[in-house]
Amino acid sequence: MWGDMGWGWGGGWGMLGFAHMLLWWVLIILGIVVLAKWLFGGASRRPGGDRPLDILKERYARGEINKEEFEQKKRDLLA
């Protein structure tokens, strides 16, 4: 009765099984979260190539640059 030194159920192997099962569920949940972010988060991102042109359009709209500067910089960006 006291030969297992208080561990019970296989000398501590029961706790190892529980930790294994817990790790398994954590990995499954983490995998689902990563998959959902990849599927639903990726579609909302815009390619980085449009950002410089957007900034140029914003500067033109605010009046920081005139039409000639806008056209020249736009040609430079698209070249």
Buried (B, 14 or more C-beta within 10 A) or exposed (E): EEEEEEEEEEEEEEEEEEEEEEEEEEEEEEEEEEEEEEEEEEEEEEEEEEEBEEEBEEBBEEEEBEEEEBEEBBEEEEE
